[in-house]
Amino acid sequence: MTTTKQLYQLYLQQQIITTDTRKIAPGSIFFALKGDKFDANTFAQQALEAGAAYAVIDNPQYQVNDQCLLVADVLTTLQDLARHHRRQLTIPVVGLTGTNGKTTTKELINAVLSQHFCTVATQGNLNNHIGVPLTVLGITKAHEVAVIEMGANHVKEIELLCSISQPTHGLITNVGKAHLEGFGSIEGVKIAKGELYDFLSAHNGVAFINSNNPILMSMQGSRKFSTRPVFYGDQLDDLVSGEITENAPLLSLSWTNNTIGDTYAVKTQLTGAYNLDNILAAISIGLYFKMPATEINAGIAGYQPKNNRSQVVQTATNTLICDYYNANPSSMAVAIENIGKITATRKVLILGDMFEMGAEAAAEHKGIIEKALATPVDERIFIGKEFAAQKAIAEGKTAAFYGTAEDAIAALKANPIKNSTILIKGSRGMALERLVELF
């Protein structure tokens, strides 16, 4: 059996890890992970033929030569290797989690810090038990700061990811209703996300906390941080405070460094009033690391959202707010609130079903319909069987319900929407990107 220390010496020769035979780099180490429908042990020989220096396997029948390194469990070995590598590093590691806004906040933090430091950050949303160790193993001697996103849908997952990434600094964006099937309740979500605060408080870490969020304030108040947390929000005793100055639909804001009392303005490429908290988090981290306001603003202004998160797309006749990467009751509610606040001549809501709601599905979809009906927009379209099952509560109101996206597409082709600002939001499984070409 190959030990972690032996494997680490081989890793140091190239520091290139891969789990995909389609992306083999010469000299890399291939980890043969198992999935629900595949066993990558069977691809070990293929990885070596493609140029991998070694293949880490846990099935001895595929150990065809000395380049096949046998371990007890490939996934555990990957995590142990990342944990060992992290222990050799002395750079700051900013870890973050939360129900909503994780990836956007991670990208904003990276956009700010990269103006001044050589940074490495989680790619996309590779924030799980595989993605986090891969990110850690991507940290080289050249990097000065790492930004690592951590996701979870069960209690103890953040604890595991913290043990691998060992953040020195961290933040929770918020706590809301998501993955209720896995967490069981909102209290389960608090416990799970709070595992980041637990790690920071136990290891002299620095927490960045939104002082406007009563749940986060309560969570941090119940823990003993040896290093005082850094607060951001709208209070004068926060390190950073700020406010939106324009939402049309791109955000502009002013923010104040309360240590010296100076105020700055920045125009962003983000939409959504809910993103103010995410922007202030990134600003507070930039200030904490002694960055000048000019560099911080350059990072914020230069960040271009993608992957259908708070992304504004201008078509020939409409302004689309593409926010259909995922959805849960918390993110759905703030997105609806935002379109009610933005400056626009005509507003349309197109909302798709929320997944992984478990026993709460009916009640949560009903609540979103009620919120949408109470929001000042010109047209409301609900898509999916969960929303359709609740359509009776919208009787007599300006609302249309379609059981499938295909039904909605047919209706929109027959009655096109023009000259409107349109929010499109739903869970990933609804594939609402199919609607974009209609506008």
C-alpha positions in Angstrom: 0.0 0.0 0.0 1.2 3.5 -0.8 1.2 5.9 2.1 0.2 9.5 2.0 3.8 10.7 2.6 5.1 8.5 -0.2 2.4 9.9 -2.5 3.1 13.4 -1.4 6.7 13.1 -2.6 5.5 12.0 -6.0 3.0 14.9 -6.1 5.7 17.4 -5.4 7.4 16.4 -8.7 4.6 17.9 -10.8 1.8 19.1 -8.5 -0.8 18.2 -11.1 -3.8 16.1 -10.0 -6.6 14.9 -12.2 -9.7 12.7 -11.8 -10.8 12.8 -15.5 -9.0 10.8 -18.2 -10.2 13.3 -20.7 -8.0 16.0 -19.1 -4.8 14.2 -18.4 -1.7 16.4 -18.3 1.7 14.9 -18.9 3.3 13.8 -15.6 0.0 14.2 -13.6 -1.3 11.8 -10.9 -4.7 10.3 -11.8 -7.0 9.5 -8.9 -9.5 6.7 -9.8 -12.6 7.8 -8.0 -15.8 5.8 -7.8 -19.2 7.2 -8.7 -22.7 5.9 -8.5 -22.5 4.7 -12.1 -18.8 4.2 -12.7 -15.5 2.9 -11.2 -12.5 4.9 -12.5 -10.2 2.0 -11.5 -11.2 0.6 -14.9 -9.6 3.7 -16.5 -6.2 3.5 -14.7 -4.4 2.0 -17.7 -6.0 4.5 -20.1 -4.9 7.4 -17.9 -1.3 6.1 -17.9 -1.4 5.7 -21.7 -2.6 9.3 -22.0 0.4 10.6 -20.1 -0.3 10.3 -16.4 2.8 9.5 -14.4 0.8 7.5 -11.8 -2.7 6.2 -11.2 -4.0 5.9 -7.7 -6.3 2.9 -7.4 -8.1 0.9 -4.7 -8.8 -2.3 -6.6 -5.7 -4.6 -6.8 -6.9 -6.3 -10.0 -6.1 -3.1 -11.9 -2.5 -2.8 -10.6 -0.9 -3.6 -13.9 2.5 -2.0 -13.1 4.5 0.1 -10.7 2.8 3.3 -11.9 -0.5 2.0 -10.4 -0.4 3.0 -6.7 -2.7 0.9 -4.5 -4.4 2.5 -1.6 -7.2 1.4 0.7 -9.7 4.1 -0.6 -9.0 6.6 -3.4 -11.3 9.3 -2.1 -10.0 9.2 1.4 -6.4 9.2 0.0 -7.2 12.3 -2.1 -8.5 14.1 1.0 -5.6 13.0 3.2 -3.1 14.2 0.5 -4.8 17.6 0.4 -4.8 17.8 4.2 -1.1 17.0 4.3 -0.3 19.6 1.6 -2.4 22.2 3.5 -0.3 21.6 6.6 2.9 22.6 4.7 1.4 25.9 3.7 1.6 29.2 5.6 -0.6 31.5 3.4 -4.0 32.9 4.5 -6.9 30.6 3.5 -10.3 32.3 3.3 -13.0 29.7 3.6 -16.7 30.5 3.0 -20.0 28.8 3.0 -23.7 29.8 3.2 -27.1 29.0 1.8 -27.1 31.6 -0.9 -24.4 33.7 -2.7 -21.4 31.5 -2.0 -20.0 31.4 -5.5 -20.7 35.0 -6.2 -19.1 36.1 -3.0 -16.1 33.8 -3.6 -15.7 35.3 -7.0 -15.9 38.8 -5.6 -13.4 38.1 -2.9 -11.0 36.6 -5.5 -11.6 39.5 -7.8 -10.6 42.0 -5.1 -7.6 40.1 -3.6 -6.2 39.3 -7.0 -5.7 43.0 -7.6 -2.9 42.9 -5.0 -2.0 39.2 -4.4 -1.3 36.1 -6.3 -4.5 34.2 -5.5 -6.0 30.8 -6.1 -9.7 30.1 -5.7 -12.3 27.4 -6.1 -13.0 26.8 -9.8 -16.7 27.2 -10.6 -18.7 25.6 -7.8 -16.3 22.7 -7.1 -17.1 23.1 -3.4 -17.6 19.5 -2.2 -15.7 16.6 -0.7 -13.8 16.2 -4.1 -13.6 19.8 -5.2 -12.2 21.2 -2.0 -9.2 18.8 -1.9 -8.5 19.4 -5.6 -8.5 23.2 -4.9 -6.1 22.7 -2.0 -3.8 20.6 -4.1 -3.8 23.4 -6.7 -2.1 25.8 -4.2 1.6 26.3 -5.2 4.5 28.2 -3.7 3.6 31.1 -5.9 0.2 31.7 -4.3 -0.1 34.3 -1.5 -3.8 33.8 -0.6 -6.4 31.0 -1.2 -10.2 31.4 -1.4 -12.1 28.2 -0.9 -15.8 27.7 -1.2 -17.4 25.0 0.8 -20.9 23.6 0.1 -23.0 21.0 2.1 -26.3 19.3 2.1 -25.8 17.4 5.4 -24.5 18.1 8.8 -20.7 17.4 9.3 -19.8 18.1 5.7 -18.4 21.6 6.4 -16.5 20.1 9.4 -14.9 17.7 7.0 -14.1 20.4 4.4 -12.6 22.6 7.1 -10.4 19.8 8.3 -9.0 19.6 4.7 -8.7 23.3 3.8 -8.0 24.5 7.4 -9.2 28.1 6.8 -7.4 30.9 8.7 -10.2 33.4 7.8 -13.8 32.7 6.9 -17.4 33.9 6.4 -20.9 32.5 6.2 -22.9 34.5 3.6 -26.3 33.7 5.2 -28.4 30.8 6.5 -31.7 30.0 4.7 -34.0 27.2 3.5 -32.1 24.9 1.2 -31.4 21.2 1.0 -34.1 20.7 3.6 -34.3 17.0 2.6 -30.7 16.6 3.9 -30.6 19.1 6.8 -34.1 18.3 8.1 -34.9 21.8 9.1 -33.6 25.4 9.3 -32.0 24.5 12.6 -30.1 21.7 10.8 -28.8 24.3 8.3 -27.6 26.6 11.2 -25.7 23.7 12.7 -24.1 22.7 9.4 -23.0 26.2 8.3 -22.0 27.0 11.9 -19.3 24.3 11.6 -17.2 26.9 9.9 -17.5 29.3 12.9 -16.6 26.3 15.1 -13.4 25.6 13.2 -12.4 29.3 13.2 -13.1 29.8 16.9 -11.1 26.6 17.8 -8.1 27.6 15.6 -7.7 31.3 16.3 -9.2 32.2 13.0 -10.8 35.4 11.9 -14.5 35.5 11.0 -16.1 38.1 8.7 -19.7 38.7 9.8 -22.6 40.6 8.3 -23.8 42.7 11.3 -27.2 43.2 9.6 -28.0 39.4 9.7 -29.6 38.5 13.0 -29.1 34.8 12.5 -25.4 35.2 11.9 -25.0 37.6 14.8 -26.7 35.1 17.1 -24.6 32.2 15.8 -21.3 34.1 16.4 -22.5 35.3 19.8 -22.8 31.8 21.0 -19.2 31.0 20.2 -15.9 32.2 21.8 -13.7 33.6 19.1 -10.1 34.3 20.4 -9.7 36.8 17.6 -12.4 39.4 17.4 -14.6 39.0 14.3 -14.6 41.6 11.6 -18.1 43.1 10.9 -19.6 44.6 7.8 -23.0 46.0 7.2 -24.6 49.4 7.8 -23.3 50.2 11.3 -20.7 52.9 11.9 -18.7 50.6 14.2 -18.4 48.0 11.3 -15.1 47.9 9.5 -17.1 48.6 6.3 -20.6 50.0 5.8 -22.4 50.7 2.6 -25.6 51.3 0.7 -27.0 50.9 -2.8 -27.2 54.2 -4.8 -28.7 52.7 -8.0 -30.5 49.5 -9.0 -31.5 49.8 -12.7 -30.9 46.8 -12.8 -27.1 47.0 -12.4 -26.0 48.0 -8.9 -24.0 51.1 -7.9 -23.1 51.6 -4.3 -21.2 53.8 -1.9 -19.1 52.3 0.9 -17.3 53.7 3.8 -14.0 52.6 5.5 -15.2 53.4 9.0 -11.7 53.1 10.4 -10.7 56.4 8.7 -14.2 57.7 7.7 -13.6 57.9 3.9 -16.4 57.0 1.5 -16.1 55.6 -2.0 -18.4 54.9 -4.9 -18.3 52.0 -7.3 -20.5 50.8 -10.2 -20.8 47.0 -10.5 -21.8 44.6 -13.2 -24.1 42.7 -10.8 -27.8 42.9 -10.3 -29.8 42.2 -7.2 -30.0 44.3 -4.0 -29.2 41.1 -2.1 -25.7 41.3 -3.6 -24.9 44.3 -1.5 -24.0 42.0 1.4 -21.7 39.9 -0.9 -19.9 43.0 -2.2 -19.4 44.4 1.3 -18.0 41.1 2.4 -15.4 41.2 -0.4 -14.6 44.9 0.4 -14.1 44.1 4.2 -11.7 41.3 3.4 -9.7 43.6 1.0 -9.5 46.2 3.7 -8.5 43.6 6.3 -5.6 42.7 4.1 -4.5 46.3 3.9 -5.5 46.9 0.3 -6.1 50.5 -1.0 -9.6 51.5 -1.9 -8.6 52.0 -5.6 -7.6 48.3 -5.9 -10.7 47.1 -4.0 -13.0 49.1 -6.3 -11.1 47.9 -9.4 -11.9 44.3 -8.3 -15.5 45.0 -7.6 -16.1 47.0 -10.8 -14.3 44.5 -12.9 -16.1 41.4 -11.8 -18.4 40.0 -14.5 -20.9 37.5 -13.3 -21.4 34.3 -15.3 -23.0 30.9 -15.0 -26.5 32.5 -14.8 -26.0 33.9 -11.3 -27.3 37.5 -11.0 -26.4 37.9 -14.6 -27.9 40.7 -16.8 -28.4 39.9 -20.5 -29.6 42.6 -22.9 -31.6 41.3 -25.9 -33.0 43.3 -28.8 -36.3 43.9 -26.9 -35.8 42.9 -23.2 -33.5 43.0 -20.2 -33.1 39.6 -18.7 -32.0 38.9 -15.2 -30.7 35.3 -15.5 -30.6 33.8 -12.1 -31.5 30.2 -12.9 -28.4 28.4 -11.8 -30.3 27.2 -8.7 -33.1 28.3 -6.4 -34.5 27.8 -2.9 -37.0 29.7 -0.8 -34.5 32.2 0.5 -32.9 33.0 -2.8 -36.2 33.1 -4.5 -37.6 35.5 -2.0 -34.8 38.1 -2.3 -34.8 37.8 -6.1 -38.5 38.6 -6.1 -38.0 41.5 -3.7 -35.3 42.9 -5.9 -37.3 43.0 -9.1 -40.0 44.9 -7.1 -37.4 47.5 -6.2 -35.5 48.0 -9.5 -36.1 50.9 -11.8 -37.8 49.5 -14.9 -40.8 50.4 -17.1 -42.3 46.9 -17.3 -41.5 43.9 -15.0 -42.1 40.2 -15.5 -41.5 37.3 -13.1 -40.8 33.8 -14.5 -40.3 31.3 -11.7 -39.6 27.6 -11.9 -40.0 24.9 -9.3 -37.6 24.6 -6.3 -36.1 21.1 -5.8 -34.9 19.2 -2.7 -37.7 20.7 -0.5 -38.9 17.4 0.9 -42.0 17.6 3.0 -41.9 21.4 2.9 -42.3 21.6 -0.9 -46.0 22.5 -1.0 -45.8 25.1 1.7 -42.7 26.7 0.4 -44.0 27.0 -3.2 -47.3 28.4 -1.9 -45.3 31.0 0.0 -43.3 32.0 -3.1 -46.5 32.4 -5.1 -48.0 34.7 -2.4 -44.8 36.8 -2.3 -44.9 37.1 -6.1 -48.5 38.1 -6.1 -47.7 40.8 -3.5 -44.8 42.2 -5.5 -45.5 45.1 -8.0 -44.8 43.5 -11.4 -46.8 43.4 -14.6 -46.8 39.7 -15.4 -46.1 36.5 -13.4 -45.4 33.1 -14.9 -44.9 30.0 -12.8 -43.4 26.8 -14.3 -43.4 23.3 -12.8 -45.7 20.8 -11.1 -45.1 22.1 -7.6 -46.2 25.6 -8.6 -49.0 24.3 -10.7 -50.4 22.3 -7.8 -50.9 25.6 -5.9 -52.4 27.7 -8.7 -55.8 28.1 -7.0 -54.4 30.7 -4.6 -53.7 33.0 -7.6 -57.2 32.8 -9.0 -58.3 36.2 -10.3 -54.7 37.5 -10.2 -52.3 38.3 -13.0 -50.6 34.9 -13.1 -50.1 32.0 -15.5 -49.2 28.5 -14.5 -47.5 25.8 -16.7 -46.8 22.2 -15.6 -43.7 22.0 -17.8 -41.2 24.2 -19.4 -42.3 22.9 -22.8 -45.9 24.2 -22.1 -44.4 27.6 -21.0 -42.3 27.8 -24.2 -45.3 27.1 -26.4 -47.3 29.9 -24.6 -44.5 32.4 -24.8 -44.0 31.7 -28.5 -47.7 32.4 -29.1 -47.6 35.6 -26.9 -44.1 37.1 -26.9 -42.9 39.4 -24.1 -41.3 42.6 -25.3 -39.9 45.8 -23.8 -39.7 44.3 -20.3 -37.2 43.5 -17.5 -37.6 39.8 -16.9 -36.4 37.8 -13.9 -35.9 34.1 -14.8 -35.3 32.0 -11.7 -35.7 28.3 -10.8 -33.8 25.2 -9.7 -31.1 23.8 -12.0 -33.2 20.8 -12.9 -35.9 23.0 -14.5 -33.3 24.0 -17.2 -34.9 27.5 -17.6 -32.1 28.5 -19.9 -34.3 27.1 -22.7 -36.5 30.1 -22.4 -33.8 32.7 -23.0 -33.9 32.5 -26.8 -37.6 33.4 -26.7 -36.8 37.0 -25.6 
